[in-house]
Amino acid sequence: MKLENVYLRDKRVYVDLNVDEIMMVEAFGRGTVLYTEKEGIETSLLFKGLKEKLERQGFKQSHRSCLINLNYIVDIHEDYVEM
């Protein structure tokens, strides 16, 4: 089942974000930052929980604290991924 949107709390505002807009997710302190082409959205969501949901949507873990959306990969180099 394809997940369409993620509902996030960014500071005191709830955000409805289409999963396809998320380029990368990074663990940050006790929460996560979801990066789109326009902005980074800090959330209190746990990385582990997002990982379980997003890996089924075409995201792969590139580092212990980072998930990337495979649809945004331009090129893969020996020591970094170009998005």
TADA-V499916 format. One record per pair of residues at least 12 apart in sequence whose C-alpha atoms are under 6 Angstrom apart, sorted by the first residue. I is the first residue (numbers start at 0). J is the second residue. D is the distance in Angstrom with one decimal. If there is no record, write none. Layout:
BEGIN
i;j;d
I;J;D
I;J;D
END
This chain:
BEGIN
i;j;d
3;17;5.8
3;18;5.8
4;16;5.3
4;17;4.3
4;18;5.2
9;41;5.9
9;42;5.6
20;35;5.7
21;34;5.8
21;35;4.8
22;34;5.7
22;35;5.3
22;68;5.2
23;66;5.6
23;67;4.4
23;68;5.9
24;65;5.7
24;66;5.0
25;64;5.6
25;65;4.5
26;46;5.6
26;64;5.0
30;42;5.7
30;43;4.3
30;44;5.3
30;45;5.3
31;46;6.0
57;69;6.0
END
